[in-house]
Amino acid sequence: MASGTATLETALFRKPMVIAYRMSWLNYRIMRRMGYLPWIGLPNILSARFVVPEFVQDAVRAPDMGEALLRQLDDDAHRSGIVARFSALHEALRRGCAERAATVVLEVAGA
């Protein structure tokens, strides 16, 4: 996955992934100096830890990413831990939007 909302969507579907992200050399240097967060992917940011591997800049190498992804697919315990974290993340993000929207529609409709 490229970093962005696709990583969060993939997490909400509880699917294994690795995150790859490359940017221009100058932008990367500027962002690193700002020192915001150690994570790039939304699932890792929202979990405040590395749940899935992130490969940034020169670390974006197919063999390494493939190995990390295969670990998630082949190691049942590892995959179960990721799925559990993604499930907890999904529950934390739920806000009952459909129910709230239906309530407002019914109020507006006078029902």
C-alpha angles and dihedrals in degrees: 000000000000112000113267139070090325088071091055092047090051091049091050088054086051093234127151117253147155122220121229124186133173129173136167115297093244095048090048092052091048093049093047091052091053088059098204106155135342090232132072104181120079095231090056094043093050091045092046089225141066104279093157127025119263122207113196131185111322091009089069095106123146097223093053094044091047092051091050092049093047089053089058091048098042103036106073095191093049092047091047090054091052092047090049091051091047090050091051090048090051091052092048091053096047112107102170092250095163093052093045092049091049091050092052092047090051091048092050091046090052094238 
